[in-house]
Amino acid sequence: MESLWLLDSVTTVFSGIQLPEGQVDGIYFNTIVADLSRFQSGTSLPQIIRWMEAMYGYLSAPGGGQIRHGMNLSDDIRLNSNEARLYCNLIRSYIEYLLIEHERLARA
């Protein structure tokens, strides 16, 4: 759960960044990644964002992974330890990718 919220928080580094195609005006995950996707069309970033959004949406949904703010760890949790490791590794990879992309875009 904390890793998912860290991914959410890391995207805020893009808020306000000026790109040749426009400024990222979003302040929340969904609006920030929508701006990035729109401004970086023709690159890998929109596809990677679609994968992040799909994972983020699934994990946050009550009918999906059920990893959300206020989750009670005493309740029946659908994720097993293998799935949890997979999601943590994916999130870690996405965070690293986003930080490197931010550095690259900020220099442009």
C-alpha positions in Angstrom: 0.0 0.0 0.0 2.8 2.4 0.9 4.6 1.7 -2.4 1.5 2.6 -4.3 1.1 5.9 -2.5 4.8 6.6 -3.1 4.3 6.1 -6.8 1.4 8.6 -6.5 3.6 11.0 -4.7 6.6 10.7 -7.0 4.4 11.8 -10.0 4.0 15.2 -8.3 7.6 16.1 -9.2 6.2 16.7 -12.7 3.6 19.2 -11.6 4.5 22.6 -13.1 7.3 21.3 -15.4 7.4 23.2 -18.6 7.8 21.0 -21.7 8.1 22.2 -25.3 4.5 20.9 -25.9 3.1 22.6 -22.8 3.1 22.8 -19.0 2.1 19.9 -16.8 -0.6 21.5 -14.7 -2.0 18.5 -12.9 -1.5 18.1 -9.2 -2.7 14.6 -8.7 -1.6 11.3 -10.3 -4.3 11.0 -12.9 -4.1 14.6 -14.2 -0.3 14.6 -14.1 0.1 11.4 -16.1 -2.6 12.6 -18.5 -0.6 15.7 -19.2 2.6 13.8 -19.6 1.0 11.3 -21.9 -0.5 14.1 -24.1 2.8 16.1 -24.2 5.0 13.1 -24.9 3.0 11.4 -27.6 5.3 9.5 -30.0 7.5 8.3 -27.2 7.4 5.3 -24.9 6.1 7.4 -22.0 2.3 7.2 -23.0 2.5 3.4 -23.1 4.3 3.1 -19.8 1.8 5.5 -18.3 -1.1 3.3 -19.5 0.6 0.3 -17.8 1.0 2.4 -14.6 -2.6 3.6 -14.7 -3.9 0.0 -15.2 -1.9 -1.3 -12.3 -2.8 1.8 -10.1 -6.5 1.5 -10.9 -6.6 -2.3 -10.3 -4.7 -2.1 -7.0 -6.8 0.8 -5.8 -10.2 -0.7 -6.7 -12.3 -2.3 -4.0 -13.0 -5.2 -6.5 -9.3 -5.3 -7.6 -6.2 -5.6 -5.5 -7.9 -3.6 -2.7 -4.7 -1.8 -1.7 -6.0 1.6 -0.7 -5.8 4.2 2.0 -7.5 3.0 5.2 -7.2 -0.7 4.4 -7.6 -2.9 7.4 -4.8 -5.5 7.3 -6.9 -7.8 9.6 -9.4 -8.2 6.8 -9.3 -10.9 4.2 -6.6 -9.7 1.7 -6.8 -11.0 -1.8 -3.1 -10.5 -2.7 -0.7 -13.3 -1.8 2.9 -12.7 -1.0 4.1 -13.5 -4.6 1.7 -11.0 -6.1 2.6 -8.4 -3.5 6.3 -8.8 -4.4 5.5 -8.4 -8.1 3.5 -5.2 -7.5 6.3 -3.8 -5.2 8.9 -4.6 -7.9 6.8 -3.0 -10.6 6.1 0.1 -8.6 9.8 0.4 -7.7 10.7 0.2 -11.4 8.0 2.8 -12.3 9.3 5.2 -9.7 12.9 4.8 -10.9 11.8 5.3 -14.5 9.7 8.4 -13.6 12.6 10.0 -11.7 15.0 9.5 -14.6 12.4 10.8 -17.0 11.9 13.9 -14.9 15.6 14.6 -14.9 15.7 14.2 -18.7 12.6 16.3 -19.3 13.8 19.0 -16.9 17.0 19.4 -18.9 15.2 19.7 -22.2 
